[in-house]
Amino acid sequence: MSTTTYPVRVDGALDDRLNRWLWLVKWILVIPHLLVLAVLWIAFGVLSLVAFFAILFTGRYPRWIFDFNVGVMRWTWRVQFYAYGALGTDRYPPFTLHDLPSYPAHLEVAYPEHLSRGLVLVKWWLLAIPHYIVVGFFVGGGTWFATRADDRVAVWGSGLIGLLVVVAAIVLLFTGSYPRSIFDLVLGMNRWALRVAAYAGLMVDQYPPFRLDMGGDDPGTTTLHQPPAGLRDAVPMSPSPPPDPAARISVGRTIALIVGVMVTLASVAGLAVGGALAGLDQGRRDSAGFITTDKVTMRTTGYALASEDFAIETGTASVPRRWFGDARVRVESIDGTPVFIGLARATDVRRYLAGVEYTTVRVIGPNSTRYDDHTGIAPAESPSSLMIWRTQASGPGEQSITWPIENGDWTLVVMAEDGSSDVAVRADVGATAPVLQWLGIAILASAGVFFVLGLALAVLAVVRRPNLGPSTLTTTSSSRSN
């Protein structure tokens, strides 16, 4: 056993009998925990930032933040011990930040009375880099246990811990027992990762040891609530206390927790939408005020390129037409041939192109464009001679049309100015969309307010004031009399 102590203790007791099949569905069973933890880890990050400045200026980690952040890590460790971080128990993890002696997974961190104000600036990013490399090998590209996939290949991203847990699960499925050697190794790697998490979370100044302390009972730390190992024979040990009923979450607080989680997750989606709108408004708007797409190349061997019919319905009493602004299309011939572009009612375009060889542009994408070709002959008239166009432009070089977005069924047509075949152009589309900026601001502001409210509700639902019961009062009185 190691004689070097570390103020982070991680324990896990392997169940004597594990269900052979339950591990196949635990990924479903832990979804409620994952939703709650997603919110709690957001709070963990925010409060860690507060703790950073507190340590920097005072040298102390605020105790209530410390207890909350340790509780989040403890909750996470119980869920991972139950699920695919270890599969060490079939007992469903409790919804609480507090330690439950009756549960087989435990995490404790000794509260530091003083922390270095200098180390807080570098330990979480610079000094921890060697450990990040090791932990990355243990947990892989995912967080504890994850997979990722694209259109062609699935990639395992859980690292060595995930691979070993899968091996243990397969052995359990066929033999009914969990290999103890794998369990001890998995616990050692999880223990290493959690020590690094506590160090990076600014909870300890002691550098995590480069040591794989294997086994369910942590051999590399002191027991935080028991005498040192050498004194255990001399000091009588009281039996483990029964589960604390106060550690359970009441019905009302459970409802508050669920509401807080749902509001927070919905607000995160709102922040993402608002951020995307703000990014679109700021990143894609050109000097003329148009939010513009990238240029796309389109071509046909026929006599015209036509868009699909598009219907516009704007200008209701509740949504003024001015909110939509103007639209713009720009085209430029690839080979320098003078080009024509026009916008007209869909019925007029269909009559003009009836019996003409042309191409309808179905889908425009960054990598490919899909077309529908129509057989026929050359048009009877050049496009510029017609009176059907709502707006039109023609000539050499880049041609542009701009029009206020208005109701109707419309079609865009691009042709050679003289009506000849083999049309090839580069084109982009833009719109002023004046409402976009205010919409993004409104969504960001409202989502931000609900994010704070939901996060506060979720945190308050799981944070409980210390229980100053009779046992605590008796202990206090005894200590005073001594």
N, C-alpha and C positions, 0 to 999 in steps of 0.2 A: 504494500500500500504506500502511496506517495506521502511524504512528510510535508510537502508544500501545500499550503492551503490557498483557496481562492474563494472570494466572497460570493460567488454564484454557485448555487447548488441545484442540480437537476437529477431527479430520481424517477424511476419507473419500475413497477413490479409487474412481471409477466403473469397473466392469468394462468392458473393450472390447467383449465380446460377452455379452449376457444372453439367457437362454432366454425365448422369447416366452410360454410357457405356465406356467412354474414358479411365477410369482407367484400363480396361481390357487389353489395348494394350500399356499403357505407358512404360512398361518394354522394348518394342521394340523401342519406340520413343526416349528413353534416351540413347540408345546404342552409338550414336556419342559422347554424353557428357561423358559417362563412359570411352570410349577409350581415350579421351583427358585428363580426370581426372586421369586416370591410370599413364599417363606420368607426369602430374603436381604434383601428390603426390610423385613420385620418386624424382622430383626436390625439393619438399618440405622437404623431408627427408635429402637430401644432403645439402641443404642450412641451415637447422636447425642445422646440425653438424657444419657448418661454424659459425653460430650465437652462438652456445655453446661456442666455443673457444673465440669468440669476447667478449662475456659477461664475461667469466672467466678472461680475461686479461684486459679488459677495462671497464666493467660494463655497456656497452651499446649494444643494439641490432641494428645492421646495418639497417638504415632506409629502404633502397631499398629491403633488404631481408624481413624485417617486412611487408612492403606493399605487396610484392609478396605472402608471406605465408598467410596473412589475405585474400588476393584475392582468393587463392585456397580454403580456408575454406568457403569464401562467395559463390563462384561458387558451391561448394559441397552442401551448405545449400539450395541454390536455386533449384538445381536438386532434392534434397531429398524432399523439400517442394512441388515441382511439382509431384514427383513420390511417392514412397511407404514409405517415411519418414513422410509424413503428408497428401498427396493428397489434399492440401489446395487450389490449383489453377489449372486451365486448360490452363493458358497462358504459352506457351513454354519458357523455360529459355533461356536467352541470352548467347552467347559465349563470355564472358568477365570477367576479374578479378575485374572490377570496380563496384561500387554500382550504380544501376539505381533507382532513386527515384520512377519511375513509376511502377516498379515491386513489387509485394506484399510481397516478402521475403527479409529481410535485415539482414546483420551481420556487426557489427563494433567493432573494438578493439582500445581503446585509446593507442596511442603510449607512451611508458614509457621513460622518459628522462634518468632514471637510473635504473638498475636492480642489485640485490644482487649477488655478485660473489660467495658467499658461497652457497646460495640456489640453484644455477644452477646445483650444483653437486648432489643434492638429491631430488629436488622437482618432477622431471619428472618420477622417478621410485619408490622412497621410500615414500615420503610424499603423493603422489597421489594414493597409493594403496587402501585406503578406498573408494575413489571415483571410482576407476576402478571396484571395486566390485559392486557398485550401478549402474554404467553405463553399466556394463556387464549384469545386470538384465534387464535394460531398452532395450538395443539393442541386447542382446543375443549373440549366437555364431557366427553370421554373422556380417558384417559391415553394419550397418543401416538396410538393408533388404536383407536376403539371405535364401536359403534353401540348404540342403545337403542330399544326398541319397546314399545308397549302394545297393547291389543286392537284399536285402530283405525288407528293411523298409525305408520310407521317414521320415525325422526328420525336424520339424520346428525349424529354428535357428535364428529368427529375434527378439526374446524377446518380452517384453510387448508392445513396440511401434508398432511392426509389427502386433501383435494380435489385438490391438485397431484399427489400420488403416484398417485391414480386416473387422472388425465389422462395422466401419463407412462406408466402401465401400459397404457392403451388404445392410446397411440401405439406403444409397444413391441410390442403384440400384432399391430398391422397393418403396421408398418414394420420391426420388428426392431431399432430403435435407441431409446435413451433420450434425450430432448431435453436437451442440456447446459444450456441456460438454466434449465430447471425444476430440474435437479439442483442447480445452484449456489444457486438460491433456497431450495430445501428444506434444503440443508446450512446455509445462513445462519440459517434459522429454528430448526433443531435446535440449532445452536451457541449461539444466544441462549438457548434454553430450558435447555441444560445449564450455561451460565455462571450463570444464575439459580439452578439447582438446587444448584450448588456454593456459591454465596453464601448461600442459605437453609439449606444443610446445615452452615453455620458454618465452611467450609473456607478461606475467604478473607475479608479485610476490605475489599479494593478493591471499590468499587461497580461492578456490571456496566455497561458502556457501553450507551447507547441507540444502538446502531449495528448495522446488518445486514451483518456481514462474510460475504460470499457466497464460494462456491467450495469445492472439496474440501480444499485446503490452507488452514489457518487463517491469514488475513492479519493478525489482530488480536492475536496473542500471540507471545511468544518461543518458540523451540523449546527445550523443557526439557532435552534431552540433547544439544544441538548448540550450537556457537558462534553468536553473533548474526550476522545476515545480512551485515553489513559485514566480518566476519572470515572468512567461509567460503572466499573465494578465497585468503586467506593461510594458512589452516590446512588441511592435507590431511584429508579426510574418509575415515574407514574405511568399507568397504561394510557394508550392513545385515547384522547377524548372522543366521545361519540360525535357524529355529524352535527354541526351547528344548525338548528332550525332557522336561525336568523339569516343564514347564508342563502336560503332559498329566496327566489324572487316571487313576490306576491302577484296575484292576478292583475291588480291595478298597475303595478310596475311592469309586468310583462306586456300588458297592452300598450303602456307608454313606450316601452322599448321597441315593440313592433312598429308603432306609429313613427317613432323617431328614426328608425332604420329606413322605413319606406320613404319618409320625407327627405332624408339625407340622400338616399340613392337617386330619388327623382330629381332632386336639386343638382346632383352631380351631372345627370344627363342634361339638365337645363343649362348648366355652366358650359358643358361641352358644345351644345347647340349655339348658345350665345357667343361663345368664343369663336366657333366656326364662322358665324355670321360677321362678327367683327373682323376676323382675319380676311374674309372674303371682301368686305367693304374696304379695308385698308390695303390689302395686298394686290387686288385685282383691278382697282379703279385707276384709269389712266388720267392724263392731264386734261382731257376733255370732259371728265366726269363720268365716263362709261365703265362699268364693270365688264371686262372683256375676256372672252375665252382665248385659248391658244389657237394659232392658225392651224387649219386642217386642209389637207390636199384632197380634192375631189376631181374625178374625171369620168368621161363617158365617150363612147365612140358614136353616140347619137347626136342629136341637134340641141338638146337642152338637158340641164340638170334642174329638177324640181324637188322642192321639199314636200313632205307629207302635209296634208291639210291640217292646219292648227286653228282651233277655236279659242277666241278670247272673250271673256265676259268680265268686265270691270265696271266701275263707276256706279255702284249701288249707293243707297243712302248712307249706309254705315261705312263703306270703303270708297272714298272719293277717287276718281280716276287719276288725279294728280299724284297720288301716292305711287303709282306705277312708273311715271315718267315717260321717257322716250326709249325706243329701240333703235339699234343700228346694225347694219350688215356691211362688211367690206369684202370685196373680192379683187383678185389680181390674177390676170392670165399668166400661166407658167411660161408659155412660149412667146409672150409679148403681143399676141393677137388682141385687137380691141375687143373689149368684153361688155356685155349688157347684163344688168341686174334690175329686176322689177318685182314689186309686190302688188298682187291683185286679188280680187275675190276668187275663192276656190272654184266657183262655178264658171267664171270667165276663163280661168286657166284651163279647166277641163275642156271647154269648147275649143280653145285655141290649139291645144295639143292633141285633140282627137285625131287619130290616124297618123300622128307624127312619131317618128322614132326618137324616143327620149328615155331618160333614166330618173327614177324616183329615189332619192336618198332616204333610206329607212332609218339607219342608225349611224351616228357619228361618234367614234371613240378615239381614244389616244393612240391605239395600236392598229385599229382596222375600221373600215367604213363599209356598211352593208347597203347594197343597191337592189332595186327591182328594175329590170330592163323591159321596155315596151317596144315592140316592133312597129314599123311604119315607114313613112316616106318623109321627105323634107317638108318643112312648113311652107304654106302658101305665101305668107307675108313675113317680113323681118319684124322682130319684136318691137323695135322702137317706133314702127309706123302705126301701132295699135293705140287705142284710146282707153284701154281697160285698166291701166296701171294706177294704183293709188299713189305710188312714187316710183321713180325709175332713174337710172344713171347709166351712161355708156361712154366708151372711149378707150384710149390706150392707158396703160398704167393702172393704178389702184382706183377702183370705183366704189363709192359709198352711198348708201341711202339711209336716211333717218326719218322716223315717223313717230308721232305720238301713239302709244299703245291704246288701241280702241277696240270696241266690240266687233265681232264678226268672224267668219270663216275665211282664212287667208292662205295663200300659197306663194312661196318665193320661187322665182325662176331665174336661172343663170344661163346665158347663151353667148355665142359669139355675136358681135355687133351686127354682122352681115347675115346672121342666121345659118352659118356653115356648121358642118359636123366637127367631131373630135374636139370637145370642149374640156379643158383642164385648167383648174384654178386653185388658188389658195384663198381661204376665206376664214373670217372670224365673226363672231356675233357678240354684241354688247347691249347693255341697258343701263340707264341712269339709276333706276330703283332707289329713289330718294328715301323711301320708307325703311330701307335695309339698315341704315345706321341707327335709327331710333329703335327699330325692332331689336337689334342686337343689344343695345344699351338696356332696354326694358327687360329683356330676358335675363341678361347678366345680373342686373340689380335685384330682380325678384328671386332668381335662383340663389343668389348670394344670401339674401335674407332668410330664405327657407333652409338653406344649408346650415346656417348658424343655429336657427331654431331647432331643426331636426337633430343636429349634433348635440346640442345642449340637452334636449329631451332624452336622447339615447344615453348620454353620459350620466345624467341625473338618475336615470332608471336603474343603473347598475352600481352606482356609487352609494354606499350606505355609511351613515355615521357610525363610529365605533360603539359597540354595545357595552355600556358600563353597567353590567349586571352585578348581582350580589358577589360573585366570585372575584370580580375585579376590585370591588370596593373592599372586600375582606383582605385581599392581598395588599392593597394600598394601606389599609389601617395597620396591618401587621408590620409592614416595612417601616411605618412611622414610629410604631412603638419600639421597634428595635433601634 
